[in-house]
């Protein structure tokens, strides 16, 4: 009897370990693409299984209805709560991982108070924001760990980005 109890506990422990590891990894196979800054991850949102976009660390990405397609309007204090997804240093052309089907581009990171061409301001660090299907992508500062989705629906204007986000 003790043998079967130990065997059952061992099997249960192994299953829990596999399940825990698979939920932590942000997209299978994406770690081989160093330029993949946007990943697709299957999650449950409001009780519905769906695929969302995350950064390479598994943090949820959002889009803002206040942005005009291809133009950032979240600047200054807005960016403190909604940090934009910027291109990591060393990445020349950001891409998406498996399941990311939209177009990924970049635009200059705006600096509040200095409107430039098309409303995008220039910045001295030459940072750029990652854009998905013409929508700048952001993180929510209060999402402190991968898998958090506390920014969805904030102010009725911030929403989780999904692979089918329309231009």
C-alpha positions in Angstrom: 0.0 0.0 0.0 2.8 2.4 0.9 4.5 1.7 -2.5 1.3 2.7 -4.4 0.9 5.8 -2.3 4.5 6.9 -3.0 4.1 6.1 -6.7 0.9 8.2 -6.8 2.5 11.2 -5.0 5.5 11.0 -7.3 3.2 11.0 -10.4 1.2 13.9 -9.1 4.3 15.9 -8.3 5.7 15.3 -11.8 2.4 16.4 -13.4 2.3 19.6 -11.3 5.9 20.4 -12.2 5.2 20.0 -15.9 2.0 22.1 -15.7 3.8 24.8 -13.8 6.6 25.1 -16.2 4.4 25.1 -19.3 2.3 28.0 -17.9 5.4 30.1 -17.2 7.0 29.9 -20.6 5.8 32.8 -22.8 5.1 30.9 -26.1 6.8 27.7 -27.2 9.9 27.9 -29.4 10.1 31.7 -29.4 13.3 31.8 -27.4 15.3 31.0 -30.4 14.4 34.3 -32.2 16.4 37.0 -30.4 14.4 39.7 -32.4 11.0 38.4 -31.2 9.8 41.2 -28.9 6.1 40.4 -29.3 4.8 36.9 -28.4 1.4 35.2 -28.5 0.2 33.4 -25.4 -2.9 31.4 -24.8 -4.7 32.6 -21.6 -8.2 32.9 -20.1 -9.6 36.4 -20.1 -13.0 36.9 -18.4 -13.6 33.2 -18.5 -12.9 32.8 -22.2 -9.8 31.1 -23.6 -8.0 33.5 -26.0 -4.6 34.4 -27.4 -3.1 37.6 -26.3 0.1 39.5 -27.1 2.9 39.6 -24.5 6.4 41.0 -24.4 9.3 38.5 -24.3 9.1 38.3 -20.5 5.4 37.2 -20.6 4.0 40.6 -19.6 0.6 41.5 -21.1 0.6 44.1 -23.9 -2.1 46.7 -24.3 -3.3 49.1 -27.0 -4.9 52.5 -26.3 -8.0 53.8 -28.1 -6.8 57.4 -27.7 -3.9 56.7 -30.0 -4.5 57.7 -33.6 -3.4 54.7 -35.7 0.4 55.0 -35.9 0.7 58.0 -33.6 1.4 57.9 -29.9 -0.8 60.2 -27.7 0.2 58.6 -24.3 3.1 60.8 -23.2 4.5 62.2 -20.0 2.7 61.0 -16.9 0.6 58.7 -19.0 3.8 56.7 -19.9 4.6 56.4 -16.2 1.4 54.2 -15.7 1.5 52.8 -19.3 5.2 52.3 -20.2 5.5 51.7 -24.0 7.1 48.6 -25.4 10.4 49.9 -26.7 12.8 48.1 -28.9 15.5 46.4 -26.8 19.0 47.5 -27.4 20.8 45.4 -30.0 17.6 44.6 -31.8 17.5 46.2 -35.3 14.3 44.8 -36.6 11.8 43.6 -34.0 9.6 40.6 -35.0 6.9 38.5 -33.5 7.1 35.0 -32.3 4.9 32.0 -33.3 1.2 33.0 -33.5 1.9 36.7 -34.0 0.3 37.3 -37.4 0.1 41.1 -37.7 2.6 43.6 -38.9 5.3 44.8 -36.5 6.9 48.2 -37.1 8.3 51.0 -34.9 7.9 54.7 -34.4 9.9 57.2 -32.4 9.2 57.3 -28.7 7.5 60.6 -28.0 8.8 63.1 -25.4 6.1 65.3 -23.9 6.0 68.9 -24.9 7.9 68.8 -28.2 5.6 67.8 -31.0 7.4 66.7 -34.1 6.4 65.2 -37.5 2.9 63.7 -37.4 2.6 64.4 -33.7 5.5 62.1 -32.8 8.2 63.9 -30.9 11.8 63.1 -31.2 13.8 61.8 -28.2 17.4 62.2 -27.5 17.9 58.5 -26.7 16.6 57.5 -30.2 14.2 55.0 -28.6 11.4 53.6 -30.6 8.0 52.1 -29.7 6.9 48.7 -31.0 3.8 49.0 -33.1 1.4 46.2 -34.0 -0.9 46.6 -37.0 -0.4 50.4 -36.6 -1.2 50.4 -32.9 1.6 51.4 -30.4 1.9 48.7 -27.7 2.2 49.4 -23.9 2.5 47.5 -20.6 0.5 48.4 -17.5 2.8 49.4 -14.7 0.6 47.7 -12.1 1.0 44.3 -13.9 4.0 43.4 -11.8 4.5 39.9 -13.1 3.9 37.8 -16.2 0.3 36.7 -16.7 -1.2 39.8 -14.9 -4.0 41.6 -16.9 -5.0 44.4 -14.6 -5.0 47.1 -17.3 -7.8 45.5 -19.5 -10.7 47.9 -19.8 -9.1 50.7 -17.8 -10.9 54.0 -18.3 -12.8 52.3 -21.1 -9.8 53.0 -23.4 -7.1 50.5 -22.6 -7.4 46.9 -23.9 -5.4 43.7 -24.1 -3.7 43.4 -27.5 -4.5 40.2 -29.4 -3.0 38.8 -32.7 -6.2 39.8 -34.6 -6.0 43.5 -33.5 -7.2 45.4 -36.6 -5.3 48.2 -38.1 
